[in-house]
């Protein structure tokens, strides 16, 4: 299963952000690519007070483009996330498209990001967004995949549920920052892969000095044994990586963690 | 809260293993030490087929010694673990003693270690031991503490339960090996601390070239932000570390993770 990830420098110009995705697929040899993966808020700046200005419905202009690209290039797209308008609310939502261009599902970010670290970073999505209330596991021709967004990854309960529901690859479009990124990004992503014995594919926007939110970058792909297969730097990058899905069963045979759960003991 | 940890080279001679603990406390200035922490199977080799030979009851000779040491030195002891005989069964159990010498609780390892990595390591505790069936959270004068043993740490459900039950420090007597240790030990321990915003204190025996099981060593203490406060090497070592318990509330205010749980969404 071959993955192409884009770690784009996102600007205030939505059409420029979308054109960057289109151009990537024109420039790359995509015949053997199975999944294109985009990061959280790939079509607009990660600034909570602006999400409403950029919000659109799903389906809408952004997913129309992704649909065309998925079908033109015959690949799945995990469409990072966009601000989704639905009724009077805005969600942080990740649309997933199959190679026919069909939207096969979307994940609405469940856990909204709240951080209050004086002198470092303050951010509160919950003032501007509504949270989703469903775990997202979707069937693909490579087996089931899980999708969650950024802060969702801090809750092992959610990812465990995805693994138990059969996810073999968990996609995590994200946008950690230069405070939480260096402290938490890599050990937490590796541990989710180690605990659940799945692949973890986590994308981030590139750092943009001009934006108020300093994304960490460091898009990361981890195998089911916890090994880092590829890690980006902070700047704009594209990454390709091949996932050997047989590795999942190999690791699960080695350490039968998911067969050793004792739900009758856990107090959660 | 000051912690003294011993990473002992464990031999086949139980009295020698116990004398090592006694001597440590004689040699150290223990007046300001609050907790002595020992590793998994500190009184016998970590060899599953021998656990029955070394097994004793709790209370029994080993906890009698720990009781005397706790009271003589006025400190808590997280007594690593020992093979505990109870009825016809043997458990992998961690006794905890208070500064009066009283056994205030014990944790029986819940998840028994099974690994089958051909050419690297094969081990199956479940053939020789019975598993416990209770989460262990104990009150101390420093607040609640959680205790789990080695393979238990691979199950985030268990540690989350301990944190929700108020644990501020989670003790993990363990004995990872030279295969799983380098691959998993540090990221998993750091992530448990990051997710639950508690201190994590994980002890290991030293590596002993003469024993069939090659312990990883690397006893580790992590703060609630995921920073490693101290890490041992592979050999015999004693470590001291001071835990600033105010850090817990500081980190929980910074990122209110435990207030953001959505149990209604999790499928586990």
Boltz contact constraints between the chains, C-beta under 6 A:
constraints:
  - contact:
      token1: [A, 110]
      token2: [B, 262]
      max_distance: 6.0
  - contact:
      token1: [A, 110]
      token2: [B, 265]
      max_distance: 6.0
  - contact:
      token1: [A, 111]
      token2: [B, 260]
      max_distance: 6.0
  - contact:
      token1: [A, 114]
      token2: [B, 256]
      max_distance: 6.0
  - contact:
      token1: [A, 115]
      token2: [B, 255]
      max_distance: 6.0
  - contact:
      token1: [A, 117]
      token2: [B, 254]
      max_distance: 6.0
  - contact:
      token1: [A, 133]
      token2: [B, 265]
      max_distance: 6.0
  - contact:
      token1: [A, 135]
      token2: [B, 267]
      max_distance: 6.0
  - contact:
      token1: [A, 154]
      token2: [B, 257]
      max_distance: 6.0
  - contact:
      token1: [A, 156]
      token2: [B, 156]
      max_distance: 6.0
  - contact:
      token1: [A, 156]
      token2: [B, 195]
      max_distance: 6.0
  - contact:
      token1: [A, 157]
      token2: [B, 266]
      max_distance: 6.0
  - contact:
      token1: [A, 157]
      token2: [B, 268]
      max_distance: 6.0
  - contact:
      token1: [A, 160]
      token2: [B, 268]
      max_distance: 6.0
  - contact:
      token1: [A, 161]
      token2: [B, 266]
      max_distance: 6.0
  - contact:
      token1: [A, 161]
      token2: [B, 267]
      max_distance: 6.0
  - contact:
      token1: [A, 161]
      token2: [B, 268]
      max_distance: 6.0
  - contact:
      token1: [A, 183]
      token2: [B, 226]
      max_distance: 6.0
  - contact:
      token1: [A, 184]
      token2: [B, 194]
      max_distance: 6.0
  - contact:
      token1: [A, 184]
      token2: [B, 226]
      max_distance: 6.0
  - contact:
      token1: [A, 187]
      token2: [B, 187]
      max_distance: 6.0
  - contact:
      token1: [A, 187]
      token2: [B, 190]
      max_distance: 6.0
  - contact:
      token1: [A, 187]
      token2: [B, 191]
      max_distance: 6.0
  - contact:
      token1: [A, 188]
      token2: [B, 191]
      max_distance: 6.0
  - contact:
      token1: [A, 190]
      token2: [B, 187]
      max_distance: 6.0
  - contact:
      token1: [A, 191]
      token2: [B, 187]
      max_distance: 6.0
  - contact:
      token1: [A, 191]
      token2: [B, 188]
      max_distance: 6.0
  - contact:
      token1: [A, 191]
      token2: [B, 191]
      max_distance: 6.0
  - contact:
      token1: [A, 194]
      token2: [B, 184]
      max_distance: 6.0
  - contact:
      token1: [A, 195]
      token2: [B, 156]
      max_distance: 6.0
  - contact:
      token1: [A, 226]
      token2: [B, 183]
      max_distance: 6.0
  - contact:
      token1: [A, 226]
      token2: [B, 184]
      max_distance: 6.0
  - contact:
      token1: [A, 254]
      token2: [B, 117]
      max_distance: 6.0
  - contact:
      token1: [A, 255]
      token2: [B, 115]
      max_distance: 6.0
  - contact:
      token1: [A, 256]
      token2: [B, 114]
      max_distance: 6.0
  - contact:
      token1: [A, 257]
      token2: [B, 154]
      max_distance: 6.0
  - contact:
      token1: [A, 260]
      token2: [B, 111]
      max_distance: 6.0
  - contact:
      token1: [A, 262]
      token2: [B, 110]
      max_distance: 6.0
  - contact:
      token1: [A, 265]
      token2: [B, 110]
      max_distance: 6.0
  - contact:
      token1: [A, 265]
      token2: [B, 133]
      max_distance: 6.0
  - contact:
      token1: [A, 266]
      token2: [B, 157]
      max_distance: 6.0
  - contact:
      token1: [A, 266]
      token2: [B, 161]
      max_distance: 6.0
  - contact:
      token1: [A, 267]
      token2: [B, 135]
      max_distance: 6.0
  - contact:
      token1: [A, 267]
      token2: [B, 161]
      max_distance: 6.0
  - contact:
      token1: [A, 268]
      token2: [B, 157]
      max_distance: 6.0
  - contact:
      token1: [A, 268]
      token2: [B, 160]
      max_distance: 6.0
  - contact:
      token1: [A, 268]
      token2: [B, 161]
      max_distance: 6.0
